[in-house]
Amino acid sequence: MAAVSETKKTVAELGEKYKYGFVTDIEMERAPKGLNEDVVRFISAKKGEPDWMLQWRLGAYRRWREMTEPTWARVHYPKIDYEDAYYYAAPKTTAKPKGLDEVDPKLLETYKKLGIPLHEQKLLAGVAVDAVFDSVSVATTFKAKLEEAGVIFCPISEAIREHGDLVRKYLGSVVPVTDNFFATLNSAVFSDGTFVYVPKGVRCPMELSTYFRINASETGQFERTLIIADEGSYVSYLEGCTAPKRDEHQLHAAVVELIALEGAEIKYSTVQNWYPGDEEGKGGIYNFVTKRGDCRGARSKISWTQVETGSAITWKYPSCILRGEGSVGEFYSIAITNHFQQADTGTKMIHLGKNTRSRIISKGISAGKAQNTYRGLVSVHPKAANARNYTQCDSLLIGRECGAHTVPYIEARNKTARVEHEATTSKIAEDQLFYCTSRGIPQEEAVALIVNGFCREVLQQLPMEFAVEAQKLVGISLEGSVA
Amino acid sequence: MLEIKNLHVAVGGKEILKGLTLAISAGEVHAIMGPNGSGKSTLSYVLAGREGYEITGGAITYRGENLAELSPEKRSAKGIFLAMQYPVEIPGVTTLTFLKTALNAQRRARNEPELDALAVLKLVRSKAASLNVPEEMLKRALNFGFSGGEKKKLEILQMALFEPALAILDETDSGLDIDALKLVADGVNRLRSPERAMLVITHYQRLLNFIVPDRVHVMAGGRIVAKGGKELALELEAKGYGHWTKDAA
């Protein structure tokens, strides 16, 4: 597949440790710095939104004003000045591209560097890409083919204008406007993101994929993703993220909502490689994300797979509400922290319906001076008879100065529930490294090999073509972790 | 090919090898025998370059190069292979993936083109077949849950695959039943060639019934205390190590 071979090539051509650290020199249009009702109105107007959407945003904004930033996670960072950031930035020349021909060649060049082939002719098979550059969605490939199958895959700003009923029905129905500080902020100022609707009984004919890129400085990215799988449908979606190297921290506060109706299945994979900051902990993205899926219908299934290697701080808990009878939630996670990175990530499995099942496999790898926390909640409600959960949390430490923490919460309020939890912590042993090096494998490659082995169960969950990329990323993000 | 002169090695500040001298030429198979604690494994690790084995005196020359200056992976690329007494488990990494990674890392270091997955698979399969290693083993995680015999077979398979110039076998016979021992010995014998030198380290004479050495060295107290032809091994079996270790202390 072209997408994959190009990605591989880009990875192979790595000259420096963070290869996505370049900046695209492109003229930007921004909202005035800071956050107030006028900025919210500005964003809404820029997007040509209907009034209900503006009111929704304003409601969120007013609510957010009264909220305080959460402090319970095991992450430490200086106080964020929300007035000292831009909440909207868009490449000036690409206000509304109608097709790829109208997209700024500089943008296309950027995506090429990122290894994302936007040109449909280059895509020999299967991946449709929506690319979000700072605040606007730049181009969506394969639209026509998807339309044939009845699948809607478009920027959420477009969906708000053209599929208003669907958006209005589902937006905020999984992550309410008032959910948490960052989600509420996102609800007020989200600028773009992806919308997917898969109609009844349709198996989406290809992998859907979005690449997010923060380019402008001092800009927060607040994308919003909404995926609805109607009865008996299936969709697999993958997002990838990168950002340029900068000394200042940048905020990324996304919200993702998934809705699976009766018998539907959503597979959501993330390869998150936002700029992690340098070796001294300078710069990097604050990745404060709310992701939640609602298994609304009976026998529905939502599966989250995440490979988190980037960001200075990661704060995210992709969760499943298992409402429908016999619904299934899965969470497969790899979180790698190196140098001064901090990750506090995990999941919530909320068992509401009968015979619901969930499975959590978390692999945390910590190196350098990094801190890595798994935080998870398995909650079985009184009506969730025969609920089942299996949780496995494995931590791997590289070096002596890093930390791994496991914080599992279990609430079982139905006697028939069965909840299993297993946790291990291990180190890469000197004899494992020696075994590899004595067979010719250099030390860093040996670490990557051993860590990939450690993560195998999770990597296997990724769509095959992205698993290759993720494996390489695992190695790259651990460079310099062994002396 | 390998010349060790008056080698002194310390581990954790304690001297283990105390003036060991040994030379092996291409085409030869040498056996080192000795009781537990005589420094046999230390010798094998220091040849492979394990961290923590500090050369405090003497020198090791391999094909004219000072071995101490080479990292373990460089030694491997230059043709040194150590079949370990206790092969290490690496969960989640399939044996085939490991073999491919190692083989290509060695080739890369020698500026040879890397082999693609299919070429590696073909090569590994043919070597495995010739050594009676079941293919099913290649799909399992490296050494993970392997029996002692399986682990040793995999070491021999790696030796066959990497085609080293100098192969060191550290107590490859330990823990093997007679059938497994024959299989391992058969694998070693197939690899004997005029270009290749082998150093077989063993506690028991038994292995040397199957791998007949050109030279036998007796090691005790961190030194070679006796050397001779293959008949020395038999003598050792008859008299026991005590006969030699008395002098070594």
Interface residues (C-beta under 8 A of the other chain):
Chain A: A429 E430 D431 Q432 F434 Y435 C436 T437 S438 R439 G440 I441 P442 Q443 E445 L449 I450 N452 G453 F454 C455 R456 E457
Chain B: A48 G49 R50 E51 S71 P72 E73 R75 S76 A77 F81 L82 M84 P87 V88 E89 I90 P91 G92 V93 T97 F98 T101 A102 L103 A105 Q106 A109 A141 L142 Q158 F162
